[in-house]
Amino acid sequence: MRFVFTFIIWSLSTAVAFAETNIQEITSKGGITVWLVDEPSIPFVALEVAFKGGASLDDADKMGATYLMTGLLEEGSGDMDASAFSRATEELAAGFGFDASRDSVSISARVLKENQDQSLALLKQALMQPTFSDVAFARVQNQVVSIVKSKQTDPQDIATRAMAALAYSNHPYSQSLEGTLETVTNLTAEDMRQAHKNIFAKDRLFVSVVGDIRAEEVGPMVDALLGDLPETGKALPQKTEFSASGGVTVVDFDTPQAVAIWAHDGMDRHDPDFFAAYLLNHTLGGGGLSSRLTAEVREKRGLTYGVYSYLAPFDYTNIYAGGVSSSNDRIKTALDVIKEEWRKMAEFGVTAEELEASKKYLTGAYPLRFDGNGRIANLLVGMQMSGYPIDYPKTRNDKINAVTLEDVNRVAKELLQPEAMRFVVVGKPEGLVNTD
């Protein structure tokens, strides 16, 4: 769920030339670290603020609390109700976004330079003085209940929840971001205040600013906005392992199109071999229509419209995963082909031509991510949260180009585990049964 105001000025965001992106690290007098790109071409500032923890901080019986609390931040604060806050935002031509995920809560601001102080004062009010009024709470709680009910009949979500339960046991990753019907309906305004206290603290804070603002202005700005945050929040979760063993889990569900996902252990983003694994995955299943899985499952056999794989280095675990959908009478064949391609890639690796094509695509596409102030601000916060150095945008492509064919094929043998693949299939798949 994304709680974002329509903001016409976003369309005026201009791209900073990739090769000229100069990222500065600023530390405010209050001790807040900020990554800044000074881009004065239009009088506009993009601010991105993120807090580690996210829904992973919810207790099991309070599942959905962080998600619901985040949705309430724009629904009343200070002496304003939701309508008054919306009007004030529109009058300032500002845009605010509030988003909760499993690993973080993020806040976005897009403001005109001339209204910067007033706009960020309004944002601070939403962040620091939410009212969680009875009217707003009931309204957003009902919205979340509707989302939860909808996801109970969505095969993709059913599969994702089943995989999480298998893989993460008692870890917060086994829990649902939005919560369950029982947990959401039992949440209270006091739970919202506790969720707010859990997440919003300086010990998990990351900030980036992109736009028409000088380095000497940044420190006072972020101290005014974020300086009153408490120093610490709730303890962050511990690392966990992907604990599901190889095999098949079938979730019986009445649908003509079966949905399947799979996963096994992945790789940490700071592993020296991560870029080799990244290139490997692009060839295997991450490259869309050019990937081997697409060629074998879709093009040659017509078993699906789409199949994919991806590396997922989360904050507290790492997985290598993928997904496919097919008719109930063909899903088993599709999974057999996928597992065989996994095995073949592990044994024989990629070709020199495939590696060169992956490098060309991934290095060529990367600068296109830096296509607007707001998106750059988002990328910079993501880099900080991931622990990347400040020169990462300028060195990333060199690291990809430095990967050799021998590197990729060695990693393929180590990373790909066809017998460890756990498949979760939702539907009425013919020829597939639970292996546990």
N, C-alpha and C positions, 0 to 999 in steps of 0.2 A: 504494500500500500504506500503510495507516494502522496504526501500532502503538500501540494505546490500551487501557488497562485499563478494565474496566467499573467505573463509579463512581457509586454510588447517590446521592451527595450532589448531583451535577450537577442533578438534578431539582428541588432546592430553590433554584436560582439565581433571583433575582427581577429583574424588569425595572426599570431606572432610567428614570424619566419622561423622555421625550425632551427636552422643553423645559427640564428642570432639570439636564441632564447638564452638570456643571461639570468640565472637563478641566484638570488642573494639570500643568505641566511641572516636573519635579524633576531636578536634577543632583546626583548623589551626590558624596561627597568623592573617590571614585575616578574621577570624570569620566564616569559612565554616565548618559545621559539617559533619563528614564522619563516616560511619560504616565500620570497617575493619575486615577481617579475614585473618590473616597471614598464608599462606599455601605454604611452600617453596619446595614442593616435585619436582616441575619442574620450570624452569626459565620463568615464564609466569604470566602476570597480567591481570585481568579482571576488567574493570571499568564500572560502570553504573551511568549515570547522568539523572535526571528527573526534569522537570519543571511543576508545577501544572498549570492548565488552559486549555491547549490544544485548540481544535477547539471551545470550549465554549466561547473563547474570540473573535471569529469572529462576526462582526456586520452582521445583516441579509442580507444586500446587498453586503457583502464581504464573503459570505459562501464559504468555500473551501480555503481561503487564507492561513490559518495555515498549512493545509495539503499540499498545493502546495509549500509553502515556505520550509517546512521540506524536501520535495523531491529535492529541489534545493541545499541543503547544500553540497552535494557531487558533484555538477555539475559545480564547478568553484569557486575558492577563492584565495585571494591574487593575485599573478601574474600567477596562474595556471588555465588552462581550465579543463574540465572534464577529458580529456585523460591524461593530465599531473598529475592531482591529483590521478587518478587511478594507473598510473605507479609508482608514489612515494609511494603509499600505498603498492603495491605489492613488491617493492624493500625492504621495511622495514618488510615484512611478517606480516603486521598489518591487522586488520579488524575493520571496523567501521560500525555501523548501526544507522539509523535515522528513528524514527517512531512517527507519530502523532495519537492521539486518541481523543475522546471527552473530556477527563479530563486531559490529559497531553501530553507533548512532551518528548520523551526519546532518549538518545544517548548512544550507547554501544561502548566500545573499548576493543579489545583483542590484547595485544601487548607482544612481547618478552621482557624479562628483559633487554637484552643487547641493545635493540633499544628503550627503554621506553621513553627517553627524546625526541628523534627525532620524534617518533610516536605521542606523545601527543602534540608536537609543531605543527605537521601537523593537528591534530584534532582541536587544538585551532584556527588555520587559517580558517578551515572550519566553525567553530562556530562563530568566531568573525569578519571574513572578507569575507563573501560570496559576490560574484560579481553580482549575478542575471543578468547575461549578456542576451542580446536580444536573442541570439541563444539558449542558455540553457533554458531560460524562455519559448520560443515558443515550444521547444521540450517537456519539461515536462508538459506544459499546455495542449498540444495535447494528451499526455498520460492520463492526468486526465480527459479530455473530453471523451476519449474512455471508461474509467472506469465508468463515470457517465452514458453514453449511455447504457452500458452493464447492469448496475444496474436498469435502467428504465424498463427492461424486465425480471428482476429476481424476482419471486414471494416473496421470503423471504425478499428481500430489500424493495419491495413495501409494504409488511405488516409492516415492522419495521418503515418505514417513516409514514405510516398511523397511527400507534399506537403513535408515538412521537407527531404528530400533535394533536391528541385527548388528550393526557395526559399532555402536557407541554405548550400548548398555546403560549404565547409570550416569554417564557424562551428559552435560547440558546439550551436547550436539544431538542427543537422542530426542530432544524436545522440539515441538513445533514453534516456529516464529510467532504465529498468530494465536497460539494456544488451542485449547479444545473447547467444546461447548460448555463443559462443566467448569473449567478454570475461568474462562472469560466471563461467564454469567455470575460467577462468585466474586469477581474482582470489585474493589471498592475505591472510592476517592483516596482513602488512606494508602492503598496499595500504589496508586499513582504517585503520591508524594514520596513513597519509599523507592519506587523505581527511578524517580527523578534524582533522588539522593544517591542511589547506587551508581549511576552512570556519569553524572555531570561533575567532573572533578579535574584538577590540573594534572594529576599523575597519569592520565591517559589521553591527554589533549594533543591534537595536531592541527596546525593552522597553515593555510596558504592564502596569498593575496595576489591577484593579477589585475593590472589596469593602470589608470591614471593616478598614481600615488607614489610619492618619493619615499626613500628608505627612512628618512628622519620622521616621517609622519606615521609609519607603521606601528612602532612601539606604543606611542600614546593611544593610537586607535584600538589596538587589541587589549591593552590594559583597561581602557574604559569599558570595553565590551565584556571581557572575560576575567578581569582581575579580581572580581568578587567571588569567583568560584571557590569552593572548598579545596583544600590541598589534596585530599584523598577520597576515593570512593570505595565501593565494595571490592573485595579481593577478586582478581581475575581468575578464570578457570585454569586448571592444570592441563598440560598436554595429554593427549590420548592417542591410542593406536586404533587403526582400522581392524576390528576384531572379527569381522565376519569371515568364515572360511569359504573355500571354493564350493560351488554348488548352485542349486536352483531353488528359489522360493516362488511359489505360485499363489497369488492372491485372487481368489475367485471373484469375478465381477462381470456383470452382464453387459458386454459391449462387443460389437462386431470387430473392432480393431484393438488388438492386444498392444499394450505398451510395455516395453522392457527397458530396464536400466541395468548397468553392471558397474562393478568397481573392484579394485584391490589396492594395496598400498601404493602410494605415490612417491613424490620426491620433494624435499624442501626447496624453496626458491633460492636459498643461499648455498645449496650444494654446488660444488664446482662443475658438476655435470648437468646442471639444470638447462643450460642453453642447448646442449646436445639432446636432452630429452624433449625440449620444446620443438626442435627441428624434427625429431623423430615423430612426435605426435602430429605435426602438420602433415607429414606424408601419410601416416597411418589413418587418421580420422579427423584431424583438426582443420584440414584444408578445403572443406566444403566439397564442391563437385570434382576437385582434382585429387581427392584422397583415395587411398586404396579401398577403404571400406565402402565408399560411394561407388567406386568402379565395380566392385565384386557383388555388393548386396543390391544396389539399385540398377546400375547400368547393364550388367551382364545377366542378372537374374530377375529383375523387376519385382523384388520382394518388398520394397518400401519406397516412399518418396524422399525420405531423409534418414541418415544415420550419421553419428558423430562420436568423437571421443575428445577428452580434454584432461589436462593436468589441473588439479585443484589444490594448491597449497594454502589451506586455510590457516587461521592463526594458531589452532591447537591440534591440527592433524594434517596429513597430506594424503590425497587419494589420486588414483588414475581411474577415470570413469568414462561412461558413455551412455548412449541411448539410441533406441530404434523403435519404430512402431510398424506393425504389419497385421494382416488378417490373422484370425485365430488358427486357420489351417496352414499358415505359412510362417508363423513366427518361429517355430522350432528350427526350420531350415535356415532362417535368417541368423539365428543365434549360433547355429553350427558353423556357418560361413564366417561369422565374426570371430569366433574362437579359433578357427583355423587360420585366419589372417593374423591374429594375435601370435599364434604359434610360428607361422612362417616368418613374420617380422622378427621375432626373437631369434630364430635360427639363422636367417639369411640376411637380415638387415635391409637397409635402403641402398639404392643404386647411386652412383655419382651424379647421374642426371636428376634424380629425385631430390637429392640434397641441394644441388645448385638451384633448382626451381624453388625449393622452400626458402632458401636464403634470399633469393631475389624478391620473392613475395613479401616475406616478413620484414626485410630491411626497407623495402619500398613503401610498404603500408604504414610503417611506424610514424613518419613525419605527419601523416594525414590525421593522426590523433590530436595534433596540436592545432586545431582548427577554430579556436575561439577562446576568449578569456575565461569563460566559465568552465569549459572543458579542461583547459590547462590547469586551472585552480584545482579541479577535481583530481587530475592526474598527479599533481604535486603532493596533495595530501595522501593519496594512495601510495606514492613512493616513500613518503616518510613513515607511514604505518607499516610498510613492508620492510623497512630498514635499509633501503637503497641509499647510496651516497648521492650528494647533491649534483654530481656530474653525470649521473646515470643516463640522462637523455642523450648526452654527447658520446658516451662510450658503449651504449647498448648495442648498436649495430656492428661496431668493431668486434665485440665479443661474439656475436652471432657469426660473423664472417671468419672468425678464428677457429671455429669448430671444424674438425676434420671428419672425413668419412669413417676413419678408424674409431674416432670418439663416439660417433652416433651408433655405430654397429656394436661397439663394446657395451654401451649403455642399453641398447636394445636387449641384449642377452641378460643383463642384470635387472632391468626394470620390468620388462614384460613377463607376466606370470600367468599363462593361460589356464593352468590348473587351479590357480587361486582366485579366478574370476567368480564373484558372486553375482548371479543374475536374479533380479526380481522381476517377475512378469505379472502384470495385472490384466485380467481378461478371462477367457475360456480357451486357453491354448491347447490345441490338439497335440498329443504326444509328449507333453511336458508334465512332470509331477514334481512335488517337493522331494528334494534329496535328503532332507534332515529327518 
